Amino acid sequence: MADSSKEDQKEAKTVEISFPFILIRTKKGLSLIDRLARLRSIKKLGWLLLYMLPIAAFVGFYLILRAVIALISSATLRSFAGQFNPLINLGIPGINPYLPIVYGWIALIIAMIVHEGMHGILARSTGLSVKSSGIILLLILPIGAFVDIDEKELKKAKAKDSGRVLAAGPGANIITAGIALLCLILIVSSMIPIASGVGVIKSFQEGITFGDIITSINGSNLTFQSDLDKALELHAGENVTLTIARGDIKLNYTLKMPDGPAIAGVLQDFPAQKAGVLPGDIITELNGTKITSLNKLNETLATFKPGDNVILKVERGEEIKDFSIILASDPQNSSRAFLGVTLRTPSENLGILSVGIVETLERYWSLSSTTPLIHLLLPTLAPNNIPFSDVMYRFYTSSIGDVFYPLANLFFWIWFININLAIFNALPIYPLDGGQAFKVFLQAIGKNRLSEKSMSRITTGVTLAMVSLVIFMIAVPYLTI
């Protein structure tokens, strides 16, 4: 009786404080949970969510394993991933530098409410008790929500009932994510470019600014980024006239193209680097052949073999420099000659960083099979690829008005946080939902064959394996392999 009295007193507390965490408990939401649990469709939904749980767990395992393999096998990918703050792996807005505070917290709170709320609804639909619900605060920041399901009843429940209750949270997040993604695609499909052309995202040319749209080159209209580069390639060393749309204003700028393609980077331990070629050098000739573009350079290189000696002529400021170079083998094809340089695009040669407005938009809403994971790209991390990012949104208008920008961002973060929360919680990591469901599964198939101790050992082993894989995925970009 004394233990029961203490438990009742604990349950009666509205606010519990274990610094820096604050738990706020209430029974006000229980009547709504009960009403929803009585809906006829809820039991059918529960079965659907149960079947979705192992699928989500498999997807999560596959993505983690694929990421680990890719990071181990590619030094370039490890180097790229290692540039980012390790806090990118935390799903807390304000701590993760790539999660926006306002959109992030709204999305996270929605995710927690639907996750815990569905746990409670499925529990009541199967006859299990729900004592209370509430939120968990880190000081004043909401970091979690909960429904207090009777743990003793959950352990005693049939596997099919406890399984549905455990699958309810991740399943609800998947449904919420799907709805948010559909809304996002509908908003993006309502967007159209302000003008047909190529957007300027950075410029080193006086008068041309971020947000301008290049609509034509020497009178030839542009639609795609490739149109701009093809047009500029034809005019190495010549003057070109750019027509620019800036709001309702049309402006013309005449600029001089460099005499050849500029070198963006020089690969370590390859011929160009060994000879003294530097980033920023402009290639003008290769063995007497005038080089006006990347295509011309590749065509000329194709006439040589690895081991051939060539003379590379470059402009470096006001100087003309000649380099004697022994060509290497291309790492991608050992039969091809290779200099070991990367080149700027023609628009970068002109001092303009640009982006294709039309293709960025179409790639996002068309669900292209060539970019199946594009909707998982963060607008804060890859802004040039996302039409509603802070960089790109200014190039578009929408039939729903200016509200398309905040709405698209809100729905993106609701989608992103819910799908990640669902997949992570579905993993067989105890005590996450997936880990508990895995143990229930073992109990169901191992009844009278596996002891409780054996099932606990299997659950612990699977949990340790999954946690190790997740930790390795996070750590490998910062390790020397």
RODO-2510 file (C-alpha; in nm, 4 decimals, decimal comma):
residues 481
     n   res          X          Y          Z
     1     m     0,0000     0,0000     0,0000
     2     a     0,2855     0,2371     0,0809
     3     d     0,4411     0,1800    -0,2617
     4     s     0,1030     0,2379    -0,4256
     5     s     0,0596     0,5625    -0,2308
     6     k     0,4013     0,6889    -0,3432
     7     e     0,3212     0,6024    -0,7038
     8     d    -0,0120     0,7871    -0,6803
     9     q     0,1629     1,0929    -0,5367
    10     k     0,4155     1,0838    -0,8206
    11     e     0,1371     1,0606    -1,0788
    12     a    -0,0406     1,3556    -0,9175
    13     k     0,2523     1,5899    -0,9741
    14     t     0,1778     1,8321    -1,2570
    15     v     0,5373     1,9545    -1,2826
    16     e     0,8490     1,7478    -1,2114
    17     i     1,1939     1,9095    -1,2165
    18     s     1,5221     1,7237    -1,2582
    19     f     1,7488     2,0120    -1,3558
    20     p     1,7891     2,1023    -1,6397
    21     f     1,4819     1,8973    -1,7451
    22     i     1,1239     1,9926    -1,6638
    23     l     0,8363     1,7497    -1,7165
    24     i     0,4864     1,8977    -1,7428
    25     r     0,2133     1,6369    -1,7015
    26     t    -0,1590     1,6819    -1,7756
    27     k    -0,4739     1,4721    -1,8208
    28     k    -0,6506     1,7285    -2,0378
    29     g    -0,5640     1,5513    -2,3630
    30     l    -0,6885     1,2104    -2,2524
    31     s    -1,0525     1,2707    -2,3516
    32     l    -0,9445     1,3563    -2,7079
    33     i    -0,7251     1,0435    -2,7183
    34     d    -1,0222     0,8339    -2,6062
    35     r    -1,2517     0,9831    -2,8701
    36     l    -1,0021     0,9195    -3,1488
    37     a    -0,9350     0,5657    -3,0216
    38     r    -1,3036     0,4798    -3,0677
    39     l    -1,2972     0,5573    -3,4423
    40     r    -1,3523     0,2446    -3,6519
    41     s    -1,0622     0,3230    -3,8808
    42     i    -0,8072     0,3381    -3,5973
    43     k    -0,7711    -0,0390    -3,5582
    44     k    -0,7162    -0,0803    -3,9336
    45     l    -0,4667     0,2051    -3,9216
    46     g    -0,2884     0,0296    -3,6354
    47     w    -0,2294    -0,2779    -3,8512
    48     l    -0,1009    -0,0607    -4,1365
    49     l     0,1436     0,1138    -3,9029
    50     l     0,2624    -0,2219    -3,7713
    51     y     0,3524    -0,3367    -4,1232
    52     m     0,5237    -0,0038    -4,1926
    53     l     0,7601    -0,0371    -3,8944
    54     p     0,9932    -0,3096    -4,0337
    55     i     0,9961    -0,1347    -4,3719
    56     a     1,1085     0,1900    -4,2073
    57     a     1,3689    -0,0024    -4,0053
    58     f     1,5050    -0,1652    -4,3213
    59     v     1,5221     0,1714    -4,5024
    60     g     1,7071     0,3223    -4,2059
    61     f     1,9521     0,0320    -4,1878
    62     y     2,0100     0,0446    -4,5645
    63     l     2,0777     0,4205    -4,5662
    64     i     2,3184     0,3959    -4,2725
    65     l     2,5035     0,0974    -4,4213
    66     r     2,5200     0,2660    -4,7628
    67     a     2,6592     0,5839    -4,6044
    68     v     2,9244     0,3879    -4,4108
    69     i     3,0369     0,1973    -4,7227
    70     a     3,0494     0,5175    -4,9289
    71     l     3,2508     0,7006    -4,6629
    72     i     3,4993     0,4148    -4,6237
    73     s     3,5520     0,3749    -4,9987
    74     s     3,5793     0,7444    -5,0913
    75     a     3,8429     0,9757    -4,9453
    76     t     3,6809     1,2649    -5,1348
    77     l     3,3460     1,2001    -4,9694
    78     r     3,5085     1,1695    -4,6250
    79     s     3,6897     1,4983    -4,6806
    80     f     3,3649     1,6659    -4,7916
    81     a     3,1632     1,5299    -4,4970
    82     g     3,4396     1,6197    -4,2532
    83     q     3,4017     1,9882    -4,3419
    84     f     3,0687     2,0033    -4,1618
    85     n     3,0148     2,0650    -3,7935
    86     p     2,9577     1,7308    -3,6135
    87     l     2,6482     1,8901    -3,4557
    88     i     2,4789     1,8358    -3,7935
    89     n     2,3907     1,4909    -3,6564
    90     l     2,1761     1,6326    -3,3753
    91     g     1,8118     1,7041    -3,4542
    92     i     1,7791     2,0004    -3,2193
    93     p     1,7202     2,3445    -3,3781
    94     g     1,9549     2,6044    -3,2379
    95     i     2,2203     2,3418    -3,1611
    96     n     2,2385     2,1912    -3,5089
    97     p     2,3648     2,4882    -3,7169
    98     y     2,1761     2,3689    -4,0267
    99     l     1,8309     2,3487    -3,8644
   100     p     1,6453     2,6840    -3,8648
   101     i     1,5193     2,7788    -3,5214
   102     v     1,1598     2,8830    -3,6046
   103     y     1,0739     2,6272    -3,8744
   104     g     1,2774     2,3616    -3,6939
   105     w     1,1034     2,3973    -3,3585
   106     i     0,7566     2,4093    -3,5135
   107     a     0,8329     2,0918    -3,7099
   108     l     0,9899     1,9176    -3,4095
   109     i     0,6944     1,9971    -3,1823
   110     i     0,4499     1,8685    -3,4475
   111     a     0,6585     1,5520    -3,4832
   112     m     0,6609     1,4891    -3,1080
   113     i     0,2870     1,5507    -3,0712
   114     v     0,1813     1,3162    -3,3541
   115     h     0,4343     1,0532    -3,2425
   116     e     0,3295     1,0381    -2,8793
   117     g    -0,0358     1,1102    -2,9534
   118     m    -0,0638     0,8092    -3,1835
   119     h     0,1005     0,5889    -2,9206
   120     g    -0,1756     0,6921    -2,6827
   121     i    -0,4567     0,6480    -2,9359
   122     l    -0,3469     0,2947    -3,0323
   123     a    -0,2998     0,2064    -2,6655
   124     r    -0,6570     0,3068    -2,5833
   125     s    -0,7929     0,1337    -2,8948
   126     t    -0,6436    -0,1947    -2,7685
   127     g    -0,7783    -0,1380    -2,4166
   128     l    -0,4526    -0,0301    -2,2497
   129     s    -0,4542     0,2460    -1,9902
   130     v    -0,3074     0,5921    -2,0564
   131     k    -0,2410     0,7723    -1,7294
   132     s    -0,1450     1,1173    -1,8596
   133     s     0,0267     1,3121    -2,1353
   134     g     0,2646     1,6045    -2,1404
   135     i     0,5822     1,7661    -2,2666
   136     i     0,9493     1,7595    -2,1631
   137     l     1,1427     2,0871    -2,1486
   138     l     1,5164     2,1505    -2,1483
   139     l     1,4989     2,4639    -1,9344
   140     i     1,2383     2,6487    -2,1463
   141     l     1,2883     2,4598    -2,4752
   142     p     1,0463     2,1765    -2,5610
   143     i     1,2557     1,8711    -2,6491
   144     g     1,0003     1,5919    -2,6157
   145     a     0,6411     1,4889    -2,5647
   146     f     0,4985     1,1798    -2,4005
   147     v     0,1904     0,9787    -2,3188
   148     d     0,2167     0,7779    -1,9999
   149     i     0,1026     0,4282    -2,1011
   150     d     0,0764     0,1709    -1,8232
   151     e     0,4026    -0,0219    -1,8703
   152     k     0,2793    -0,3299    -1,6818
   153     e    -0,0257    -0,3582    -1,9068
   154     l     0,1882    -0,3095    -2,2179
   155     k     0,4221    -0,5951    -2,1168
   156     k     0,1299    -0,8278    -2,0463
   157     a    -0,0560    -0,7386    -2,3678
   158     k    -0,0668    -0,9719    -2,6671
   159     a     0,2186    -0,9255    -2,9138
   160     k    -0,0179    -0,8010    -3,1868
   161     d    -0,1526    -0,5309    -2,9500
   162     s     0,1777    -0,4139    -2,7998
   163     g     0,3337    -0,4247    -3,1476
   164     r     0,0691    -0,1905    -3,2882
   165     v     0,1115     0,0476    -2,9951
   166     l     0,4903     0,0597    -3,0409
   167     a     0,4633     0,0997    -3,4196
   168     a     0,2125     0,3834    -3,3848
   169     g     0,4662     0,6600    -3,3172
   170     p     0,7022     0,6035    -3,6114
   171     g     0,4051     0,5246    -3,8360
   172     a     0,2339     0,8524    -3,7465
   173     n     0,5543     1,0385    -3,8264
   174     i     0,5755     0,8675    -4,1673
   175     i     0,2163     0,9663    -4,2512
   176     t     0,2774     1,3241    -4,1337
   177     a     0,5988     1,3367    -4,3398
   178     g     0,4151     1,2094    -4,6483
   179     i     0,1409     1,4702    -4,6159
   180     a     0,3981     1,7478    -4,5662
   181     l     0,6003     1,6310    -4,8698
   182     l     0,2859     1,6265    -5,0862
   183     c     0,2010     1,9822    -4,9746
   184     l     0,5594     2,0882    -5,0465
   185     i     0,5501     1,9430    -5,3999
   186     l     0,2162     2,1163    -5,4670
   187     i     0,3613     2,4507    -5,3559
   188     v     0,6762     2,4045    -5,5665
   189     s     0,4623     2,3072    -5,8679
   190     s     0,2823     2,6437    -5,8325
   191     m     0,6137     2,8316    -5,8671
   192     i     0,7353     2,9801    -6,1969
   193     p     1,0518     3,1780    -6,2805
   194     i     1,0135     3,5567    -6,2686
   195     a     1,1910     3,5670    -6,6062
   196     s     1,3292     3,3068    -6,8432
   197     g     1,7040     3,2884    -6,7981
   198     v     1,9860     3,2077    -6,5576
   199     g     2,0039     3,3432    -6,2027
   200     v     2,3067     3,5279    -6,0658
   201     i     2,3998     3,4109    -5,7158
   202     k     2,7369     3,5918    -5,6974
   203     s     2,9134     3,8386    -5,9225
   204     f     3,2588     3,9946    -5,9395
   205     q     3,1465     4,2214    -6,2239
   206     e     3,0565     4,5806    -6,1365
   207     g     2,6847     4,6499    -6,1824
   208     i     2,5731     4,2844    -6,1916
   209     t     2,4365     4,1715    -5,8550
   210     f     2,2910     3,8760    -5,6687
   211     g     1,9293     3,8190    -5,7778
   212     d     1,9760     3,9402    -6,1369
   213     i     1,8557     3,7112    -6,4154
   214     i     2,0612     3,6844    -6,7351
   215     t     1,8010     3,6513    -7,0106
   216     s     2,0195     3,6623    -7,3241
   217     i     2,3774     3,6661    -7,4561
   218     n     2,4411     3,8809    -7,7659
   219     g     2,0679     3,8738    -7,8327
   220     s     2,0293     3,4938    -7,8025
   221     n     1,7704     3,4034    -7,5393
   222     l     1,8669     3,1747    -7,2503
   223     t     1,6589     2,9122    -7,0712
   224     f     1,9035     2,6745    -6,9032
   225     q     2,2415     2,7087    -6,7339
   226     s     2,3951     2,5061    -7,0177
   227     d     2,2665     2,7656    -7,2678
   228     l     2,4707     3,0346    -7,0935
   229     d     2,7931     2,8329    -7,0878
   230     k     2,7543     2,7190    -7,4500
   231     a     2,7001     3,0773    -7,5637
   232     l     3,0013     3,2083    -7,3693
   233     e     3,2290     2,9287    -7,4954
   234     l     3,1907     3,0666    -7,8475
   235     h     3,3379     3,4047    -7,7531
   236     a     3,6726     3,3407    -7,5775
   237     g     3,8730     3,6638    -7,5847
   238     e     3,5777     3,8595    -7,7283
   239     n     3,3253     4,1069    -7,5960
   240     v     2,9827     3,9708    -7,5014
   241     t     2,6637     4,1636    -7,4229
   242     l     2,4500     4,0301    -7,1369
   243     t     2,0849     4,1323    -7,1085
   244     i     1,9732     4,1228    -6,7465
   245     a     1,6288     4,1339    -6,5840
   246     r     1,6216     4,3110    -6,2493
   247     g     1,2598     4,3230    -6,1411
   248     d     1,0758     4,5015    -6,4215
   249     i     1,3965     4,6625    -6,5527
   250     k     1,6039     4,5343    -6,8468
   251     l     1,9758     4,6196    -6,8444
   252     n     2,2619     4,5511    -7,0877
   253     y     2,6241     4,4931    -6,9857
   254     t     2,9139     4,4420    -7,2271
   255     l     3,2011     4,2370    -7,0836
   256     k     3,5204     4,0843    -7,2221
   257     m     3,5660     3,7081    -7,1992
   258     p     3,9105     3,5719    -7,0974
   259     d     4,1226     3,4215    -7,3762
   260     g     4,0660     3,0660    -7,2513
   261     p     3,9312     2,8529    -6,9660
   262     a     4,0574     2,9393    -6,6183
   263     i     4,1914     2,6706    -6,3865
   264     a     3,9736     2,6195    -6,0795
   265     g     4,1961     2,3644    -5,9054
   266     v     4,5232     2,1755    -5,9469
   267     l     4,5253     1,8123    -5,8304
   268     q     4,8036     1,7146    -5,5917
   269     d     5,0872     1,5012    -5,7350
   270     f     4,9649     1,5257    -6,0950
   271     p     5,1615     1,6776    -6,3872
   272     a     5,0198     2,0322    -6,3788
   273     q     5,0877     2,0719    -6,0068
   274     k     5,4402     1,9311    -6,0397
   275     a     5,5149     2,1724    -6,3257
   276     g     5,4042     2,4783    -6,1231
   277     v     5,0618     2,5512    -6,2726
   278     l     4,8387     2,7411    -6,0271
   279     p     4,4638     2,7886    -5,9739
   280     g     4,3543     3,1045    -6,1567
   281     d     4,5904     3,0499    -6,4514
   282     i     4,4124     3,0819    -6,7877
   283     i     4,4937     2,8103    -7,0415
   284     t     4,5485     2,9581    -7,3877
   285     e     4,7380     2,6862    -7,5796
   286     l     4,8335     2,3192    -7,5597
   287     n     5,1217     2,2232    -7,7911
   288     g     5,0391     2,5147    -8,0191
   289     t     4,6646     2,4431    -8,0370
   290     k     4,4520     2,7371    -7,9188
   291     i     4,2329     2,6353    -7,6238
   292     t     3,9068     2,8287    -7,5962
   293     s     3,6943     2,5917    -7,3880
   294     l     3,6864     2,2755    -7,1783
   295     n     3,5643     2,0798    -7,4815
   296     k     3,8573     2,2066    -7,6891
   297     l     4,1013     2,1087    -7,4144
   298     n     3,9533     1,7564    -7,3949
   299     e     3,9605     1,7192    -7,7747
   300     t     4,3251     1,8226    -7,7833
   301     l     4,4243     1,5976    -7,4929
   302     a     4,2575     1,3042    -7,6730
   303     t     4,5261     1,3289    -7,9437
   304     f     4,7992     1,2490    -7,6879
   305     k     4,8879     0,9438    -7,4804
   306     p     5,0016     0,9135    -7,1169
   307     g     5,3761     0,9790    -7,1046
   308     d     5,3754     1,2304    -7,3935
   309     n     5,5539     1,5593    -7,3352
   310     v     5,3479     1,8726    -7,4115
   311     i     5,3860     2,2499    -7,3754
   312     l     5,1048     2,4198    -7,1839
   313     k     5,0755     2,7967    -7,2292
   314     v     4,8854     2,9986    -6,9663
   315     e     4,8123     3,3604    -6,8771
   316     r     4,8938     3,4563    -6,5201
   317     g     4,7967     3,8172    -6,4678
   318     e     4,9964     4,0176    -6,7225
   319     e     5,2446     3,7328    -6,7826
   320     i     5,2470     3,4509    -7,0373
   321     k     5,4025     3,1296    -6,9003
   322     d     5,5018     2,8065    -7,0767
   323     f     5,5186     2,4747    -6,8893
   324     s     5,6758     2,1540    -7,0164
   325     i     5,4548     1,8723    -6,8878
   326     i     5,4704     1,4921    -6,9111
   327     l     5,1095     1,3743    -6,9250
   328     a     4,9827     1,1191    -6,6713
   329     s     4,7109     0,8539    -6,7009
   330     d     4,3532     0,9560    -6,6246
   331     p     4,2476     0,7894    -6,2934
   332     q     3,9102     0,7102    -6,4551
   333     n     4,0591     0,5675    -6,7751
   334     s     4,4268     0,4669    -6,7808
   335     s     4,4455     0,4895    -7,1615
   336     r     4,3649     0,8628    -7,1634
   337     a     4,6137     1,1460    -7,1081
   338     f     4,5591     1,3614    -6,8007
   339     l     4,6845     1,7068    -6,6931
   340     g     4,5464     1,7047    -6,3390
   341     v     4,3441     2,0278    -6,3440
   342     t     3,9804     2,1238    -6,2949
   343     l     3,8425     2,4185    -6,4914
   344     r     3,5962     2,6932    -6,4212
   345     t     3,2783     2,7085    -6,6254
   346     p     3,2601     2,9835    -6,8891
   347     s     3,0298     3,1917    -6,6674
   348     e     3,2750     3,1538    -6,3768
   349     n     3,5495     3,2665    -6,6183
   350     l     3,3467     3,5821    -6,6684
   351     g     3,3322     3,6387    -6,2915
   352     i     2,9698     3,5331    -6,2476
   353     l     2,8418     3,2435    -6,0377
   354     s     2,5062     3,1445    -6,1813
   355     v     2,2378     2,8800    -6,1441
   356     g     1,9757     2,7355    -6,3752
   357     i     1,6381     2,8613    -6,2563
   358     v     1,4219     2,6364    -6,4734
   359     e     1,6124     2,3107    -6,4179
   360     t     1,6366     2,3641    -6,0409
   361     l     1,2597     2,4025    -6,0235
   362     e     1,1751     2,1149    -6,2570
   363     r     1,4222     1,8788    -6,0905
   364     y     1,2534     1,9316    -5,7545
   365     w     0,8870     1,8839    -5,8393
   366     s     0,9224     1,6261    -6,1177
   367     l     1,0425     1,3539    -5,8748
   368     s     1,3195     1,2692    -6,1212
   369     s     1,4583     0,9172    -6,0939
   370     t     1,8092     1,0608    -6,1356
   371     t     1,7798     1,2557    -5,8111
   372     p     1,5785     1,0256    -5,5804
   373     l     1,7113     1,1807    -5,2588
   374     i     1,6791     1,5450    -5,3610
   375     h     1,3939     1,6015    -5,1152
   376     l     1,6279     1,5118    -4,8290
   377     l     1,8743     1,7879    -4,9253
   378     l     1,8682     2,0689    -4,6696
   379     p     1,7952     2,4149    -4,8123
   380     t     2,0475     2,5471    -4,5579
   381     l     2,3152     2,3060    -4,6820
   382     a     2,2608     2,2928    -5,0609
   383     p     2,0713     2,6155    -5,1330
   384     n     2,1495     2,6253    -5,5073
   385     n     1,9593     2,2965    -5,5550
   386     i     1,6444     2,3953    -5,3628
   387     p     1,4020     2,6408    -5,5317
   388     f     1,2584     2,7722    -5,2020
   389     s     1,5947     2,8236    -5,0272
   390     d     1,7069     3,1665    -4,9075
   391     v     1,9258     3,1894    -5,2201
   392     m     1,6795     3,0673    -5,4844
   393     y     1,3289     3,1805    -5,3827
   394     r     1,3832     3,5362    -5,5117
   395     f     1,4012     3,4033    -5,8703
   396     y     1,0413     3,2750    -5,8575
   397     t     0,6831     3,3819    -5,8132
   398     s     0,3788     3,1696    -5,7312
   399     s     0,0040     3,1645    -5,7893
   400     i    -0,0406     3,1575    -5,4092
   401     g     0,1592     3,4794    -5,3663
   402     d     0,4654     3,5533    -5,1559
   403     v     0,3463     3,3120    -4,8867
   404     f     0,4932     3,0283    -5,0986
   405     y     0,8367     3,0939    -4,9463
   406     p     0,7563     3,0463    -4,5735
   407     l     0,5021     2,7708    -4,6445
   408     a     0,7437     2,5689    -4,8586
   409     n     1,0119     2,5946    -4,5906
   410     l     0,7689     2,4993    -4,3128
   411     f     0,6414     2,1920    -4,5000
   412     f     0,9969     2,0907    -4,5909
   413     w     1,1088     2,0866    -4,2282
   414     i     0,7918     1,9066    -4,1161
   415     w     0,8652     1,6427    -4,3815
   416     f     1,2363     1,6211    -4,3048
   417     i     1,2152     1,6010    -3,9256
   418     n     0,9203     1,3588    -3,9232
   419     i     1,0749     1,1141    -4,1723
   420     n     1,4088     1,1166    -3,9895
   421     l     1,2415     1,0746    -3,6503
   422     a     1,0333     0,7852    -3,7871
   423     i     1,3269     0,6020    -3,9454
   424     f     1,5538     0,6454    -3,6432
   425     n     1,2847     0,5328    -3,3971
   426     a     1,2069     0,2298    -3,6146
   427     l     1,5652     0,0981    -3,5882
   428     p     1,6036    -0,2086    -3,3624
   429     i     1,7758    -0,0088    -3,0898
   430     y     1,6415    -0,0666    -2,7398
   431     p     1,4652     0,1256    -2,5794
   432     l     1,3505     0,3031    -2,8989
   433     d     1,0146     0,1941    -3,0410
   434     g     1,1843    -0,0311    -3,2964
   435     g     1,3992    -0,1949    -3,0285
   436     q     1,0995    -0,2637    -2,8057
   437     a     0,9015    -0,3951    -3,1033
   438     f     1,1945    -0,6227    -3,1921
   439     k     1,1889    -0,7682    -2,8409
   440     v     0,8118    -0,8212    -2,8638
   441     f     0,8697    -0,9977    -3,1980
   442     l     1,1262    -1,2272    -3,0357
   443     q     0,8836    -1,3035    -2,7562
   444     a     0,6143    -1,3920    -3,0088
   445     i     0,8268    -1,6253    -3,2245
   446     g     1,0435    -1,7604    -2,9424
   447     k     0,7644    -1,8474    -2,7026
   448     n     0,8456    -2,1788    -2,5297
   449     r     1,1726    -2,1927    -2,7282
   450     l     1,3750    -1,8950    -2,6051
   451     s     1,4225    -1,7971    -2,2432
   452     e     1,3712    -1,4385    -2,1284
   453     k     1,7459    -1,4168    -2,0747
   454     s     1,8199    -1,5299    -2,4321
   455     m     1,5743    -1,2785    -2,5786
   456     s     1,7319    -1,0002    -2,3734
   457     r     2,0778    -1,1006    -2,4942
   458     i     1,9682    -1,1018    -2,8589
   459     t     1,7991    -0,7617    -2,8186
   460     t     2,1090    -0,6204    -2,6490
   461     g     2,3370    -0,7617    -2,9201
   462     v     2,1306    -0,6168    -3,2041
   463     t     2,1114    -0,2832    -3,0212
   464     l     2,4889    -0,2671    -2,9719
   465     a     2,5500    -0,3562    -3,3382
   466     m     2,3142    -0,0839    -3,4635
   467     v     2,4477     0,1787    -3,2226
   468     s     2,8053     0,0944    -3,3259
   469     l     2,7109     0,1332    -3,6927
   470     v     2,5467     0,4718    -3,6285
   471     i     2,8457     0,5950    -3,4245
   472     f     3,0873     0,4766    -3,6941
   473     m     2,8859     0,6572    -3,9638
   474     i     2,9044     0,9802    -3,7631
   475     a     3,2722     0,9438    -3,6694
   476     v     3,4318     0,8151    -3,9910
   477     p     3,4479     1,1542    -4,1729
   478     y     3,6656     1,2848    -3,8883
   479     l     3,8969     0,9816    -3,8759
   480     t     4,2191     0,9245    -4,0709
   481     i     4,1747     0,6059    -4,2739
***
